[in-house]
Amino acid sequence: MDVDRLRTLLEGVQGGETSVEQAMARLSTLPYDDMGFATLDMHRALRQGMPEVVFCQNKTNEQAAAIMARLWEQHDRVMGTRVAPEMAAFISERLPGADYNAMARLITLARGPSPVYAAGAPYVLVLSAGTADLPVAEEAAQTLAFYGGRVERAYDVGVAGLHRLFDRLELLRGADVVICVAGMEGALTSVVGGLVACPVIGVPTSVGYGASFGGVAALLSMLNSCASGVSVVNIDNGFGAGVLAYKILARIIKAEQS
């Protein structure tokens, strides 16, 4: 149950539209819902501002669909990550309205319109060093957009052709947070960190030849960045970068509104 639904429920009790018994029934699944094979954290949206996200990799189609369906009963926004195409088709048959993005491997359900951003609204810029990094970059970008953050993109601007990045300097320097996704040696993140004043989130990818060690080389390069103000998430963790960027962005927006 998210904050808006809980507030509506309590207002219904206060106004006499909902009985105490009905409210108790709705709240009976809090703080968690035991499905036998999974225990869903129904309080997470109240604590963290966002509901539990379903990591679908290694789950069966039936398990992933059942978990998403249960979460959908209690929340207005539900997301599954690392979703294979066959699993997405299975879930979509059982949850009409589910939206699947094959590149990002995300499946989402949402009630209500998408947010509309005012001119000059704070934004996160998602960069990718190469086209091969797009799946991870899009996982980050679409995670952020799903939660309600404004996202801009600049893809295929890696250090092998750094003039491509310089053509985006205005967009880069106007960002409030930058997510930098890079494989191989991961050098782009250090370069970006030296160009901007905002937080930079490095996302190493498992893209590269043998000596990249499945992304470890990029991870170590980013962890050893000469530029200050750079943080690093795990290899291929676009989702984690998107969530972190959203939390920073939400604080910026809250401060501006206060």
N, C-alpha and C positions, 0 to 999 in steps of 0.2 A: 504494500500500500504506500503510495507516495503522499507528499505533504498536501497537495490539493485535494486528493480524495479523502484524506483524513479530515481536513477542515470542512469539506462538504458534508461528511457524515455527522460530525459534531454539530454543525449548524442545523442539520436536519433534526437532530434530537432536541436541540434548544428550541427550535421553532415548532416542535410537535409533529413534524412530518414523518419522523422515524421513531419507532418505539425503542425503549431501552433494550428490549429483547432482540430486536432486529439489529441494533448496533452491536450488541454483544456477539451475535452470530457472525457479523462481519469482522469483528476484531478477534474472533476465536483462533484464527490462523497466525496471529501475531504472538511472539516475535518470529516464529519459523513454522514452516509447513513440512511435515514429515511424509514423504511420498513412498517411503520404503527403500527405494534405490537412491533417493536424493533427498536432502534436507534443505529446503529453500529458505533463504534469509529474507523474510518479508519486511524486516525493519531497516534494511540497508538504505532505502531511499530517504527515510526519516533521519538517519545518522549522517549519510554522506551526500545527500542531494541527488542521488541517482540509484536506480534499482539494480539488483543483481543482474549481471550479464552472463549468458550461457556460453561457456567454452565447449564447443561441440565436437572438437577433435577427440577421437577414441570413444565417443558415445555412439550407441546404436541410433538408427533413425527414430525408432520408437521412443527411446529415452529423451532425445533432444526435443522431439515434437511434444511429448507429454510435459516436459519442464516448461517449455515456452508457452504452452496452453495454460498451465496453472499460473504462471507469472502474468499472463495477459488478462486473467480474471481480476487481478488486483492492481495492475498498473496500466497507465496510458501509453507507455513507451517500453518496448521490450526488444532486446538485441541478442543475436547469437553470433559468435565469432568462429573462424576457422571451419566454415561450413562447405562441405563438398557439394558439387552440383546435384548428385543423386539425393543427398540428404535434403537439400533445398527444395527439390521437387516434392519429396515426401512431406515436408513440413507445409509447403504451400497448398497441398491438397487438403490438409486438415485445418489450416488456418488461412482462409481466404483473406486477401489483402496484404499478405506478407510480401515484402519487397526484397529481392535478392540481387546482390552485386557480385558477379563471378570473380572479377579482378580482386576486389577487397576481401572476398569470401565472407561477407557479412549478410545476415538476413535480419530484417527489422519489421516491427509492427508499431504503428503509431496512430493515435487518435488526435484529431485537431490539425489545424493548418501549420505549415512550416513558418518559422519566424521571418519577419521582414526587418531588414537592417536599415537604420537611418544612415544618411551620408556621414562619413567620418567615424562610424562605429568602430570600436577596437576589433582587431582581427589577428588571427594566427596565419602565418605564411608557412606552407608546407613545401619544402624543396626536395627534389630527388636528384642525385648525382647522375643517374642514368635511367634509361627506359626499363632496364631489368629490375630496378628498384621500385617500380610503380605499384606492384601488389601491396607492399608494405606501406608505401606512401599513401595509397588510397585507403588502406585500413585506418591509418591515422586521421586522414582528412575527413573521411565519412563518419568515423566515431565522433569526432569533434562536432561535425555538422549535426549529427543525430541528437546530441545533447543540447544543441541550440547555439553553438558558437559560430561566428562568422569565419569563413575559411577562404584564403586565397592560395593559389598554386603557382609554382614555377618549376617545371620538370625538365630533366636532362640538361642540367647546368653544372656538370662536374668539372673538376680541376683540369682534365685533359683539354678543355676548351674554355678557359676561365672567362673569356670575353663574353660568353653567353650569360654568366652571372652578372657581370657589370652592366649589361643592358637592363637588368631588373633592379638596379640599386635603389630607385625611388620606392618601389614596392617593398623591397627588403628593409629599408631604413624606416618605413612607415609602420612596420609590423610591431605588435605588442609582445608577441612570442613567435619564435621561429622553430619549426620542427625540421631538422636536417637529416635526410635519409640517404645513406651511402654505404656501398659495399667496397670490394677491392681493398684499398688501404684506408678508406674512410677519411681522406684528407679534407674533404669539403667542409666538414663540421668545424674544424679549426679555422679555416679561412673565414667562414661566416661569423664565427665567434669573435674574430678580430675586426669585423666591420660594423657590428651593431651594438647598441646599448641595452637591448632587451634580453630576456632569458633565451638561451638556445638549448633545445633538447635534441641530442644526437641519437639517431637510431641506426645502429650498425646492421647491415643485412648479410645474409649468407651467400651473397653474390660474389663470385671470384674464382680464380683458378686454385690449384691445390694448396699453395702456400698461404692462401687466405684462411685456411683451416675452418671453413664453414662459417666465416664471419668473426672469428676470434681476432684476426689481424685488425679488422676495422674497429672492433670493440676496444682493443688495447690502444689503438691510435687515438680514439675519441677520449678514452679515460686519461690519456697522457697529453691532452690538448694544451698547447702553449697559451691559448686564449682563455681568459678568465670568464666566469659566468656560463660555462657549458656544463650541462648535466647529461647523463647518458642512461638510456634504458637498455633492456636486454636485447639480444640479437633477434631481429625480425619482429620486435614487439611494437608494431604500429599502434595497436590498441592502447597499450600502456602510455605511449607518447601522447595520443589523442586525449586520453582522460586527464593526464597531468596538465596539458596545455589548456584544457577546458577549465580546470580548477583555478589556474592562474588568471585566465581571462575573466572568469566569473568574479574573482576578487577585484580585478581592475574595474569592472563595470559597477560593482557594488560601491566601491570607493568613489567613483565619479557621481553616482546617484545620491550619495549621502550628503 
